[in-house]
Amino acid sequence: MVLAGGSGRRFGGMPKQLRVLAGRTLLEHCVDAFDQAPAVDEILVVIAAGLAGQARDQLRGYRKLTGIVPGGEARSDSTRAAIAAIVPPGEPAAAEQCNVLFHDAARPLIDQQTIAACVAALDSYQAVGVVVASPDTIVEVADQTMRRVLPRQTLARCQTPQGFRLSVIRAAYQRAAADPGFAAAAATDDCGVVLRYLPEVPVGAVTGSERNIKITYEADLTVAEALLRQSRPGSSVLPG
């Protein structure tokens, strides 16, 4: 599942998943990566209903793309829509035993090594997340005051994709839906929902890549362009 339901509020109101990077939209870069991944059988895209037609036109020709699903206002709403699209009501329970990856369309530089590592980790875990170690010291701040320095050796930054046995992520979201407090403190990623509502399920950690950046602000596109240039054959490494 490529989750592309964001509104682009921090991007001046323009849907960032449809911004162009090196001749293709961010969404196309993501779909292309999973289309090339040997272990991926099908791709579904979750996107705002008003952008579905535009996305469908842009994604013609990707052989593994099997559907475009309307998303919701929040990240968790889009994940719910994705789960429902994979196993509609009344479908056989056996379908829930497949594995599913959720990836943010705002991460267009996802590589094949990370995708393969996520898939392989699902042989040992029913939930996995991609993480990268933090090179910086992390502190807890409140009221513009440092309260404590957190142990860096146990901290990591989350990326996507995140992978799950479908029955596990579905059960986690069913429990979230039954919790009146979930909307007030909705998780920003899907591993967080599993950790919160299925604490008995271990969540495996897969080592990610510093290249797998998230496009949040306009300047991030410039960084992504530079990273793409570095990866092209014959290109020189940019200083700094």
WOZI-V303391 format. One record per residue. N is the residue number from 1. RES is the residue in one letter. PSI is psi as a letter, one per 20 degrees, with the letter a starting at -180 (NA if undefined). Layout:
n:N res:RES psi:PSI
n:N res:RES psi:PSI
//
This chain:
n:1 res:M psi:p
n:2 res:V psi:o
n:3 res:L psi:o
n:4 res:A psi:k
n:5 res:G psi:j
n:6 res:G psi:q
n:7 res:S psi:i
n:8 res:G psi:k
n:9 res:R psi:h
n:10 res:R psi:j
n:11 res:F psi:k
n:12 res:G psi:k
n:13 res:G psi:i
n:14 res:M psi:p
n:15 res:P psi:o
n:16 res:K psi:h
n:17 res:Q psi:i
n:18 res:L psi:j
n:19 res:R psi:q
n:20 res:V psi:p
n:21 res:L psi:o
n:22 res:A psi:l
n:23 res:G psi:i
n:24 res:R psi:q
n:25 res:T psi:r
n:26 res:L psi:h
n:27 res:L psi:g
n:28 res:E psi:g
n:29 res:H psi:g
n:30 res:C psi:g
n:31 res:V psi:h
n:32 res:D psi:g
n:33 res:A psi:g
n:34 res:F psi:h
n:35 res:D psi:h
n:36 res:Q psi:i
n:37 res:A psi:p
n:38 res:P psi:h
n:39 res:A psi:i
n:40 res:V psi:p
n:41 res:D psi:g
n:42 res:E psi:q
n:43 res:I psi:p
n:44 res:L psi:q
n:45 res:V psi:p
n:46 res:V psi:p
n:47 res:I psi:q
n:48 res:A psi:p
n:49 res:A psi:h
n:50 res:G psi:i
n:51 res:L psi:i
n:52 res:A psi:g
n:53 res:G psi:g
n:54 res:Q psi:g
n:55 res:A psi:g
n:56 res:R psi:g
n:57 res:D psi:g
n:58 res:Q psi:h
n:59 res:L psi:j
n:60 res:R psi:p
n:61 res:G psi:i
n:62 res:Y psi:o
n:63 res:R psi:h
n:64 res:K psi:i
n:65 res:L psi:o
n:66 res:T psi:i
n:67 res:G psi:q
n:68 res:I psi:p
n:69 res:V psi:p
n:70 res:P psi:p
n:71 res:G psi:a
n:72 res:G psi:a
n:73 res:E psi:g
n:74 res:A psi:r
n:75 res:R psi:g
n:76 res:S psi:h
n:77 res:D psi:h
n:78 res:S psi:h
n:79 res:T psi:g
n:80 res:R psi:g
n:81 res:A psi:h
n:82 res:A psi:g
n:83 res:I psi:g
n:84 res:A psi:h
n:85 res:A psi:h
n:86 res:I psi:g
n:87 res:V psi:n
n:88 res:P psi:q
n:89 res:P psi:p
n:90 res:G psi:i
n:91 res:E psi:q
n:92 res:P psi:q
n:93 res:A psi:h
n:94 res:A psi:h
n:95 res:A psi:h
n:96 res:E psi:i
n:97 res:Q psi:j
n:98 res:C psi:r
n:99 res:N psi:q
n:100 res:V psi:p
n:101 res:L psi:p
n:102 res:F psi:p
n:103 res:H psi:p
n:104 res:D psi:p
n:105 res:A psi:i
n:106 res:A psi:j
n:107 res:R psi:n
n:108 res:P psi:i
n:109 res:L psi:k
n:110 res:I psi:p
n:111 res:D psi:r
n:112 res:Q psi:h
n:113 res:Q psi:g
n:114 res:T psi:g
n:115 res:I psi:g
n:116 res:A psi:h
n:117 res:A psi:h
n:118 res:C psi:g
n:119 res:V psi:g
n:120 res:A psi:h
n:121 res:A psi:h
n:122 res:L psi:i
n:123 res:D psi:h
n:124 res:S psi:h
n:125 res:Y psi:q
n:126 res:Q psi:i
n:127 res:A psi:p
n:128 res:V psi:q
n:129 res:G psi:q
n:130 res:V psi:p
n:131 res:V psi:q
n:132 res:V psi:q
n:133 res:A psi:q
n:134 res:S psi:p
n:135 res:P psi:i
n:136 res:D psi:q
n:137 res:T psi:p
n:138 res:I psi:p
n:139 res:V psi:q
n:140 res:E psi:p
n:141 res:V psi:p
n:142 res:A psi:p
n:143 res:D psi:l
n:144 res:Q psi:k
n:145 res:T psi:p
n:146 res:M psi:p
n:147 res:R psi:g
n:148 res:R psi:q
n:149 res:V psi:p
n:150 res:L psi:q
n:151 res:P psi:o
n:152 res:R psi:h
n:153 res:Q psi:i
n:154 res:T psi:j
n:155 res:L psi:q
n:156 res:A psi:q
n:157 res:R psi:p
n:158 res:C psi:q
n:159 res:Q psi:a
n:160 res:T psi:q
n:161 res:P psi:q
n:162 res:Q psi:p
n:163 res:G psi:q
n:164 res:F psi:q
n:165 res:R psi:p
n:166 res:L psi:h
n:167 res:S psi:h
n:168 res:V psi:g
n:169 res:I psi:h
n:170 res:R psi:g
n:171 res:A psi:h
n:172 res:A psi:g
n:173 res:Y psi:h
n:174 res:Q psi:g
n:175 res:R psi:h
n:176 res:A psi:h
n:177 res:A psi:h
n:178 res:A psi:i
n:179 res:D psi:o
n:180 res:P psi:h
n:181 res:G psi:i
n:182 res:F psi:g
n:183 res:A psi:h
n:184 res:A psi:h
n:185 res:A psi:l
n:186 res:A psi:q
n:187 res:A psi:q
n:188 res:T psi:i
n:189 res:D psi:r
n:190 res:D psi:h
n:191 res:C psi:h
n:192 res:G psi:h
n:193 res:V psi:g
n:194 res:V psi:g
n:195 res:L psi:h
n:196 res:R psi:h
n:197 res:Y psi:i
n:198 res:L psi:m
n:199 res:P psi:i
n:200 res:E psi:i
n:201 res:V psi:o
n:202 res:P psi:p
n:203 res:V psi:o
n:204 res:G psi:q
n:205 res:A psi:p
n:206 res:V psi:p
n:207 res:T psi:p
n:208 res:G psi:b
n:209 res:S psi:q
n:210 res:E psi:i
n:211 res:R psi:h
n:212 res:N psi:l
n:213 res:I psi:q
n:214 res:K psi:p
n:215 res:I psi:o
n:216 res:T psi:g
n:217 res:Y psi:r
n:218 res:E psi:g
n:219 res:A psi:h
n:220 res:D psi:h
n:221 res:L psi:h
n:222 res:T psi:g
n:223 res:V psi:g
n:224 res:A psi:h
n:225 res:E psi:g
n:226 res:A psi:g
n:227 res:L psi:h
n:228 res:L psi:g
n:229 res:R psi:h
n:230 res:Q psi:h
n:231 res:S psi:i
n:232 res:R psi:q
n:233 res:P psi:p
n:234 res:G psi:i
n:235 res:S psi:q
n:236 res:S psi:q
n:237 res:V psi:p
n:238 res:L psi:q
n:239 res:P psi:q
n:240 res:G psi:NA
//
